[in-house]
Amino acid sequence: MEEELLYHYTSIVGLNGIISSRNLWASDCRYLNDQKELVHAIEIFLDGFESDTKEILSLALHWFSFSQAHCVFSLSRSPRVLSQWRAYGDDGHGAAIGFSRKYLPGIGNSSTRLLVDCIYSDHENFLGGVADNNKEHINSIIQMHADSGGAVNSFWDLIRENPLPLAKIYSELLRVKNQAFEEEQEVRLVISVPINKVKSRVANGLIIPYIEHSFVDKGDEDYIWCIAPEIWFGPKSDKRNMRAIQAFGQFGWGINGVHHYDCGYV
């Protein structure tokens, strides 16, 4: 699993920006295409608990969603998904960057930067498993509530000091996706950060909060090809882009890391 490559579809502008800056842009999950996915997941997850625990977890998740930004960088297990080329790869003119699953979380391997595989069916059973597999984190949240004496501000302060339990649960909730998108084979890099750490950009008339994630250690810029060993150019991409990529001086790309996806789509 760690040796798996995960592919991010983007435009040529996006490809150039990622390679040049060694940064990824992960967008706040509330600005993803389907805004109802997370709400749906939270509802099902909370319904599995008794009233007292449900109320505590609901309060914690609600506060955490406003105090922290849960940002998502989307990838696919395959560079050959035509719908992805059409929707995210500039209608086939763009590229798909293949990142190493092992190294993508980046500098420091932080516990609040997690790679999760999307789940497209049987959401109820999956979310029941999330509750069972995260008993330690859930108990930590309940204990923080008890230590706060039920005072909301004190509870929030304790969560702020120890964000890992909720960051872990949020990353699991963000695995839930509509079955209609199953062919995307999506894997998400989920990064939770304090809300005051986010930047903003505008796309299609919407202000979108996002964060920059550096996936290359300082001083290792010449080894980006180890972290992103493959680049696939789309079926409509200008083939001169394949030669231009040599300007970045990455050894691995020069040998066998650059591909053209010729699927006959014109």
Short mmCIF file of the C-alpha atoms (twelve columns), coordinates in Angstrom:
data_MODEL
# 
_entry.id   MODEL 
# 
loop_
_atom_site.group_PDB 
_atom_site.id 
_atom_site.type_symbol 
_atom_site.label_atom_id 
_atom_site.label_alt_id 
_atom_site.label_comp_id 
_atom_site.label_asym_id 
_atom_site.label_seq_id 
_atom_site.Cartn_x 
_atom_site.Cartn_y 
_atom_site.Cartn_z 
_atom_site.pdbx_PDB_model_num 
ATOM 1   C CA . MET A 1   0.000   0.000  0.000   1 
ATOM 2   C CA . GLU A 2   2.785   2.481  0.907   1 
ATOM 3   C CA . GLU A 3   4.403   2.001  -2.511  1 
ATOM 4   C CA . GLU A 4   1.157   2.911  -4.305  1 
ATOM 5   C CA . LEU A 5   1.040   5.991  -6.511  1 
ATOM 6   C CA . LEU A 6   -1.897  8.372  -6.247  1 
ATOM 7   C CA . TYR A 7   -2.767  10.768 -9.071  1 
ATOM 8   C CA . HIS A 8   -3.889  14.379 -8.882  1 
ATOM 9   C CA . TYR A 9   -5.556  15.694 -12.052 1 
ATOM 10  C CA . THR A 10  -4.971  19.343 -12.821 1 
ATOM 11  C CA . SER A 11  -4.402  21.882 -15.581 1 
ATOM 12  C CA . ILE A 12  -0.988  22.658 -17.042 1 
ATOM 13  C CA . VAL A 13  -1.016  25.859 -14.966 1 
ATOM 14  C CA . GLY A 14  -1.706  23.778 -11.860 1 
ATOM 15  C CA . LEU A 15  1.033   21.281 -12.732 1 
ATOM 16  C CA . ASN A 16  3.586   24.037 -13.236 1 
ATOM 17  C CA . GLY A 17  2.576   25.699 -9.962  1 
ATOM 18  C CA . ILE A 18  2.866   22.499 -7.927  1 
ATOM 19  C CA . ILE A 19  6.262   21.572 -9.351  1 
ATOM 20  C CA . SER A 20  7.653   25.101 -9.116  1 
ATOM 21  C CA . SER A 21  6.517   25.762 -5.539  1 
ATOM 22  C CA . ARG A 22  6.698   22.195 -4.181  1 
ATOM 23  C CA . ASN A 23  3.354   23.017 -2.541  1 
ATOM 24  C CA . LEU A 24  -0.156  21.642 -2.849  1 
ATOM 25  C CA . TRP A 25  -3.352  23.574 -2.301  1 
ATOM 26  C CA . ALA A 26  -5.845  21.724 -0.120  1 
ATOM 27  C CA . SER A 27  -9.320  23.295 -0.009  1 
ATOM 28  C CA . ASP A 28  -11.677 23.507 2.969   1 
ATOM 29  C CA . CYS A 29  -13.928 20.435 2.835   1 
ATOM 30  C CA . ARG A 30  -17.057 22.595 3.048   1 
ATOM 31  C CA . TYR A 31  -16.226 23.902 -0.434  1 
ATOM 32  C CA . LEU A 32  -16.058 20.524 -2.156  1 
ATOM 33  C CA . ASN A 33  -18.461 19.741 -4.993  1 
ATOM 34  C CA . ASP A 34  -20.917 17.839 -2.787  1 
ATOM 35  C CA . GLN A 35  -21.447 19.868 0.367   1 
ATOM 36  C CA . LYS A 36  -23.935 17.311 1.747   1 
ATOM 37  C CA . GLU A 37  -21.491 14.397 2.020   1 
ATOM 38  C CA . LEU A 38  -19.977 15.444 5.330   1 
ATOM 39  C CA . VAL A 39  -23.348 16.438 6.825   1 
ATOM 40  C CA . HIS A 40  -24.724 13.034 5.820   1 
ATOM 41  C CA . ALA A 41  -21.746 11.223 7.370   1 
ATOM 42  C CA . ILE A 42  -21.961 13.142 10.655  1 
ATOM 43  C CA . GLU A 43  -25.693 12.411 10.993  1 
ATOM 44  C CA . ILE A 44  -25.219 8.670  10.521  1 
ATOM 45  C CA . PHE A 45  -22.181 8.585  12.812  1 
ATOM 46  C CA . LEU A 46  -23.942 10.400 15.666  1 
ATOM 47  C CA . ASP A 47  -27.079 8.278  15.373  1 
ATOM 48  C CA . GLY A 48  -25.053 5.304  16.618  1 
ATOM 49  C CA . PHE A 49  -24.621 6.768  20.127  1 
ATOM 50  C CA . GLU A 50  -26.764 7.120  23.228  1 
ATOM 51  C CA . SER A 51  -28.150 10.596 23.925  1 
ATOM 52  C CA . ASP A 52  -25.497 11.859 26.384  1 
ATOM 53  C CA . THR A 53  -22.544 10.718 24.282  1 
ATOM 54  C CA . LYS A 54  -24.284 11.895 21.114  1 
ATOM 55  C CA . GLU A 55  -24.747 15.375 22.587  1 
ATOM 56  C CA . ILE A 56  -21.084 15.625 23.648  1 
ATOM 57  C CA . LEU A 57  -19.777 14.441 20.273  1 
ATOM 58  C CA . SER A 58  -22.197 16.692 18.407  1 
ATOM 59  C CA . LEU A 59  -20.993 19.712 20.391  1 
ATOM 60  C CA . ALA A 60  -17.350 18.763 19.852  1 
ATOM 61  C CA . LEU A 61  -17.743 18.202 16.106  1 
ATOM 62  C CA . HIS A 62  -19.729 21.424 15.705  1 
ATOM 63  C CA . TRP A 63  -17.131 23.532 17.469  1 
ATOM 64  C CA . PHE A 64  -14.234 21.777 15.776  1 
ATOM 65  C CA . SER A 65  -15.710 22.510 12.332  1 
ATOM 66  C CA . PHE A 66  -15.509 26.253 13.061  1 
ATOM 67  C CA . SER A 67  -12.242 26.387 14.969  1 
ATOM 68  C CA . GLN A 68  -10.370 24.126 12.520  1 
ATOM 69  C CA . ALA A 69  -10.280 24.013 8.751   1 
ATOM 70  C CA . HIS A 70  -10.389 20.470 7.403   1 
ATOM 71  C CA . CYS A 71  -8.764  20.810 4.013   1 
ATOM 72  C CA . VAL A 72  -8.804  18.181 1.297   1 
ATOM 73  C CA . PHE A 73  -6.449  17.470 -1.589  1 
ATOM 74  C CA . SER A 74  -8.072  14.967 -3.945  1 
ATOM 75  C CA . LEU A 75  -6.312  12.160 -5.785  1 
ATOM 76  C CA . SER A 76  -7.229  9.044  -7.734  1 
ATOM 77  C CA . ARG A 77  -5.707  5.568  -7.777  1 
ATOM 78  C CA . SER A 78  -5.534  5.687  -11.580 1 
ATOM 79  C CA . PRO A 79  -4.263  8.120  -14.238 1 
ATOM 80  C CA . ARG A 80  -6.688  6.588  -16.742 1 
ATOM 81  C CA . VAL A 81  -10.080 7.833  -15.549 1 
ATOM 82  C CA . LEU A 82  -11.619 9.703  -18.464 1 
ATOM 83  C CA . SER A 83  -14.200 11.511 -16.336 1 
ATOM 84  C CA . GLN A 84  -11.344 12.893 -14.234 1 
ATOM 85  C CA . TRP A 85  -9.537  14.141 -17.310 1 
ATOM 86  C CA . ARG A 86  -12.697 15.874 -18.437 1 
ATOM 87  C CA . ALA A 87  -13.631 17.419 -15.080 1 
ATOM 88  C CA . TYR A 88  -10.261 18.214 -13.485 1 
ATOM 89  C CA . GLY A 89  -7.615  17.747 -16.179 1 
ATOM 90  C CA . ASP A 90  -8.758  20.711 -18.277 1 
ATOM 91  C CA . ASP A 91  -10.855 18.517 -20.568 1 
ATOM 92  C CA . GLY A 92  -7.818  16.407 -21.434 1 
ATOM 93  C CA . HIS A 93  -5.429  19.341 -21.989 1 
ATOM 94  C CA . GLY A 94  -3.939  19.066 -18.488 1 
ATOM 95  C CA . ALA A 95  -1.911  16.541 -16.520 1 
ATOM 96  C CA . ALA A 96  -2.075  14.001 -13.701 1 
ATOM 97  C CA . ILE A 97  0.756   13.998 -11.160 1 
ATOM 98  C CA . GLY A 98  1.547   10.638 -9.557  1 
ATOM 99  C CA . PHE A 99  2.507   11.046 -5.892  1 
ATOM 100 C CA . SER A 100 3.967   8.377  -3.649  1 
ATOM 101 C CA . ARG A 101 1.405   7.458  -1.003  1 
ATOM 102 C CA . LYS A 102 4.246   6.910  1.449   1 
ATOM 103 C CA . TYR A 103 5.692   10.412 1.152   1 
ATOM 104 C CA . LEU A 104 2.753   12.644 0.245   1 
ATOM 105 C CA . PRO A 105 1.791   13.616 3.855   1 
ATOM 106 C CA . GLY A 106 5.123   15.460 3.845   1 
ATOM 107 C CA . ILE A 107 7.309   17.191 6.374   1 
ATOM 108 C CA . GLY A 108 7.104   15.871 9.907   1 
ATOM 109 C CA . ASN A 109 4.497   13.192 9.051   1 
ATOM 110 C CA . SER A 110 2.016   15.070 11.262  1 
ATOM 111 C CA . SER A 111 -0.852  13.209 12.920  1 
ATOM 112 C CA . THR A 112 -3.211  15.888 11.563  1 
ATOM 113 C CA . ARG A 113 -2.250  15.090 7.953   1 
ATOM 114 C CA . LEU A 114 -3.934  11.851 6.973   1 
ATOM 115 C CA . LEU A 115 -4.513  9.956  3.726   1 
ATOM 116 C CA . VAL A 116 -7.926  8.281  3.567   1 
ATOM 117 C CA . ASP A 117 -9.597  6.111  0.948   1 
ATOM 118 C CA . CYS A 118 -13.141 7.086  0.018   1 
ATOM 119 C CA . ILE A 119 -16.053 4.736  0.736   1 
ATOM 120 C CA . TYR A 120 -18.856 4.682  -1.842  1 
ATOM 121 C CA . SER A 121 -21.356 2.198  -0.406  1 
ATOM 122 C CA . ASP A 122 -22.644 0.640  2.842   1 
ATOM 123 C CA . HIS A 123 -22.048 3.903  4.674   1 
ATOM 124 C CA . GLU A 124 -24.012 2.850  7.765   1 
ATOM 125 C CA . ASN A 125 -21.806 -0.174 8.451   1 
ATOM 126 C CA . PHE A 126 -18.660 1.771  7.649   1 
ATOM 127 C CA . LEU A 127 -19.524 4.584  10.072  1 
ATOM 128 C CA . GLY A 128 -20.460 2.051  12.738  1 
ATOM 129 C CA . GLY A 129 -16.956 0.686  12.299  1 
ATOM 130 C CA . VAL A 130 -15.539 4.189  12.674  1 
ATOM 131 C CA . ALA A 131 -17.198 4.394  16.094  1 
ATOM 132 C CA . ASP A 132 -15.829 0.967  17.099  1 
ATOM 133 C CA . ASN A 133 -12.305 1.634  15.803  1 
ATOM 134 C CA . ASN A 134 -12.037 5.063  17.417  1 
ATOM 135 C CA . LYS A 135 -13.203 4.230  20.936  1 
ATOM 136 C CA . GLU A 136 -9.967  5.611  22.380  1 
ATOM 137 C CA . HIS A 137 -10.464 8.946  20.605  1 
ATOM 138 C CA . ILE A 138 -14.152 9.083  21.545  1 
ATOM 139 C CA . ASN A 139 -13.332 8.350  25.174  1 
ATOM 140 C CA . SER A 140 -10.729 11.145 25.097  1 
ATOM 141 C CA . ILE A 141 -13.394 13.601 23.918  1 
ATOM 142 C CA . ILE A 142 -15.809 12.458 26.621  1 
ATOM 143 C CA . GLN A 143 -13.065 12.796 29.226  1 
ATOM 144 C CA . MET A 144 -12.263 16.322 28.041  1 
ATOM 145 C CA . HIS A 145 -15.933 17.204 28.468  1 
ATOM 146 C CA . ALA A 146 -15.899 15.757 32.001  1 
ATOM 147 C CA . ASP A 147 -12.691 17.631 32.856  1 
ATOM 148 C CA . SER A 148 -14.314 20.861 31.672  1 
ATOM 149 C CA . GLY A 149 -17.140 20.412 34.159  1 
ATOM 150 C CA . GLY A 150 -19.595 20.932 31.304  1 
ATOM 151 C CA . ALA A 151 -18.412 24.507 30.736  1 
ATOM 152 C CA . VAL A 152 -18.482 25.016 26.983  1 
ATOM 153 C CA . ASN A 153 -15.529 27.405 26.787  1 
ATOM 154 C CA . SER A 154 -13.374 25.118 28.929  1 
ATOM 155 C CA . PHE A 155 -14.362 22.139 26.769  1 
ATOM 156 C CA . TRP A 156 -13.346 24.031 23.632  1 
ATOM 157 C CA . ASP A 157 -10.012 25.006 25.182  1 
ATOM 158 C CA . LEU A 158 -9.238  21.356 25.965  1 
ATOM 159 C CA . ILE A 159 -10.090 20.343 22.407  1 
ATOM 160 C CA . ARG A 160 -7.828  23.086 21.080  1 
ATOM 161 C CA . GLU A 161 -4.967  21.728 23.206  1 
ATOM 162 C CA . ASN A 162 -5.540  18.166 21.983  1 
ATOM 163 C CA . PRO A 163 -7.014  18.229 18.442  1 
ATOM 164 C CA . LEU A 164 -5.874  14.739 17.398  1 
ATOM 165 C CA . PRO A 165 -9.005  12.757 18.467  1 
ATOM 166 C CA . LEU A 166 -11.359 14.986 16.466  1 
ATOM 167 C CA . ALA A 167 -8.937  15.342 13.551  1 
ATOM 168 C CA . LYS A 168 -8.806  11.556 13.286  1 
ATOM 169 C CA . ILE A 169 -12.605 11.201 13.425  1 
ATOM 170 C CA . TYR A 170 -13.104 14.013 10.879  1 
ATOM 171 C CA . SER A 171 -10.726 12.343 8.448   1 
ATOM 172 C CA . GLU A 172 -12.789 9.150  8.700   1 
ATOM 173 C CA . LEU A 173 -16.063 11.013 8.160   1 
ATOM 174 C CA . LEU A 174 -14.586 12.622 5.062   1 
ATOM 175 C CA . ARG A 175 -14.186 9.187  3.491   1 
ATOM 176 C CA . VAL A 176 -17.925 8.994  2.752   1 
ATOM 177 C CA . LYS A 177 -18.797 9.726  -0.888  1 
ATOM 178 C CA . ASN A 178 -21.814 9.266  -3.119  1 
ATOM 179 C CA . GLN A 179 -21.777 5.977  -5.014  1 
ATOM 180 C CA . ALA A 180 -22.291 7.857  -8.290  1 
ATOM 181 C CA . PHE A 181 -18.627 8.931  -8.115  1 
ATOM 182 C CA . GLU A 182 -17.155 5.467  -7.522  1 
ATOM 183 C CA . GLU A 183 -15.234 5.391  -10.799 1 
ATOM 184 C CA . GLU A 184 -13.087 8.274  -9.531  1 
ATOM 185 C CA . GLN A 185 -11.307 5.889  -7.099  1 
ATOM 186 C CA . GLU A 186 -10.672 8.873  -4.846  1 
ATOM 187 C CA . VAL A 187 -8.124  9.068  -2.057  1 
ATOM 188 C CA . ARG A 188 -8.052  12.219 0.049   1 
ATOM 189 C CA . LEU A 189 -5.219  13.913 1.833   1 
ATOM 190 C CA . VAL A 190 -6.992  15.515 4.804   1 
ATOM 191 C CA . ILE A 191 -5.158  18.273 6.660   1 
ATOM 192 C CA . SER A 192 -6.632  19.850 9.793   1 
ATOM 193 C CA . VAL A 193 -5.288  23.254 10.814  1 
ATOM 194 C CA . PRO A 194 -6.471  26.144 13.014  1 
ATOM 195 C CA . ILE A 195 -8.830  28.375 11.078  1 
ATOM 196 C CA . ASN A 196 -6.442  31.345 11.375  1 
ATOM 197 C CA . LYS A 197 -3.858  29.448 9.298   1 
ATOM 198 C CA . VAL A 198 -5.934  29.358 6.104   1 
ATOM 199 C CA . LYS A 199 -5.566  31.551 3.060   1 
ATOM 200 C CA . SER A 200 -8.255  32.331 0.495   1 
ATOM 201 C CA . ARG A 201 -8.637  32.292 -3.267  1 
ATOM 202 C CA . VAL A 202 -11.510 33.017 -5.632  1 
ATOM 203 C CA . ALA A 203 -12.846 30.523 -8.160  1 
ATOM 204 C CA . ASN A 204 -16.093 30.821 -10.106 1 
ATOM 205 C CA . GLY A 205 -17.242 33.753 -7.998  1 
ATOM 206 C CA . LEU A 206 -16.683 31.898 -4.699  1 
ATOM 207 C CA . ILE A 207 -14.152 32.688 -1.951  1 
ATOM 208 C CA . ILE A 208 -12.518 29.354 -1.067  1 
ATOM 209 C CA . PRO A 209 -10.427 28.879 2.092   1 
ATOM 210 C CA . TYR A 210 -7.357  26.721 1.488   1 
ATOM 211 C CA . ILE A 211 -3.938  25.884 2.874   1 
ATOM 212 C CA . GLU A 212 -0.588  25.289 1.246   1 
ATOM 213 C CA . HIS A 213 0.998   21.935 2.014   1 
ATOM 214 C CA . SER A 214 4.729   21.545 1.426   1 
ATOM 215 C CA . PHE A 215 5.456   17.975 0.397   1 
ATOM 216 C CA . VAL A 216 9.232   18.379 -0.055  1 
ATOM 217 C CA . ASP A 217 11.660  18.895 2.812   1 
ATOM 218 C CA . LYS A 218 13.795  22.007 2.632   1 
ATOM 219 C CA . GLY A 219 17.047  21.144 0.876   1 
ATOM 220 C CA . ASP A 220 15.517  18.193 -0.983  1 
ATOM 221 C CA . GLU A 221 14.067  20.175 -3.878  1 
ATOM 222 C CA . ASP A 222 16.178  18.207 -6.373  1 
ATOM 223 C CA . TYR A 223 14.445  15.000 -5.344  1 
ATOM 224 C CA . ILE A 224 10.850  15.925 -6.039  1 
ATOM 225 C CA . TRP A 225 10.775  13.059 -8.547  1 
ATOM 226 C CA . CYS A 226 11.112  10.602 -5.643  1 
ATOM 227 C CA . ILE A 227 7.911   11.950 -4.087  1 
ATOM 228 C CA . ALA A 228 6.105   12.517 -7.398  1 
ATOM 229 C CA . PRO A 229 7.725   9.942  -9.703  1 
ATOM 230 C CA . GLU A 230 5.184   10.110 -12.534 1 
ATOM 231 C CA . ILE A 231 3.572   12.794 -14.665 1 
ATOM 232 C CA . TRP A 232 0.870   11.901 -17.165 1 
ATOM 233 C CA . PHE A 233 -0.090  14.418 -19.815 1 
ATOM 234 C CA . GLY A 234 -3.646  14.339 -21.056 1 
ATOM 235 C CA . PRO A 235 -4.825  13.152 -24.477 1 
ATOM 236 C CA . LYS A 236 -5.251  16.743 -25.705 1 
ATOM 237 C CA . SER A 237 -2.124  18.170 -24.057 1 
ATOM 238 C CA . ASP A 238 0.474   19.812 -26.274 1 
ATOM 239 C CA . LYS A 239 3.246   17.219 -26.542 1 
ATOM 240 C CA . ARG A 240 5.862   19.930 -26.172 1 
ATOM 241 C CA . ASN A 241 4.960   19.913 -22.461 1 
ATOM 242 C CA . MET A 242 6.630   16.509 -22.187 1 
ATOM 243 C CA . ARG A 243 9.907   18.007 -23.330 1 
ATOM 244 C CA . ALA A 244 9.487   21.178 -21.298 1 
ATOM 245 C CA . ILE A 245 9.294   19.179 -18.073 1 
ATOM 246 C CA . GLN A 246 13.028  18.533 -18.480 1 
ATOM 247 C CA . ALA A 247 13.595  22.169 -17.466 1 
ATOM 248 C CA . PHE A 248 12.933  21.147 -13.850 1 
ATOM 249 C CA . GLY A 249 16.016  18.920 -13.904 1 
ATOM 250 C CA . GLN A 250 14.425  15.923 -12.235 1 
ATOM 251 C CA . PHE A 251 16.412  12.736 -12.950 1 
ATOM 252 C CA . GLY A 252 13.552  10.266 -12.541 1 
ATOM 253 C CA . TRP A 253 11.267  12.060 -14.942 1 
ATOM 254 C CA . GLY A 254 13.945  11.955 -17.609 1 
ATOM 255 C CA . ILE A 255 14.161  8.156  -17.502 1 
ATOM 256 C CA . ASN A 256 10.639  6.771  -17.405 1 
ATOM 257 C CA . GLY A 257 8.485   9.075  -15.344 1 
ATOM 258 C CA . VAL A 258 6.710   11.095 -18.049 1 
ATOM 259 C CA . HIS A 259 3.797   9.609  -19.998 1 
ATOM 260 C CA . HIS A 260 1.179   10.620 -22.524 1 
ATOM 261 C CA . TYR A 261 -2.315  9.225  -21.956 1 
ATOM 262 C CA . ASP A 262 -3.409  8.350  -25.460 1 
ATOM 263 C CA . CYS A 263 -6.962  7.081  -25.088 1 
ATOM 264 C CA . GLY A 264 -8.268  8.344  -28.412 1 
ATOM 265 C CA . TYR A 265 -10.293 11.086 -26.724 1 
ATOM 266 C CA . VAL A 266 -10.271 14.191 -28.909 1 
# 
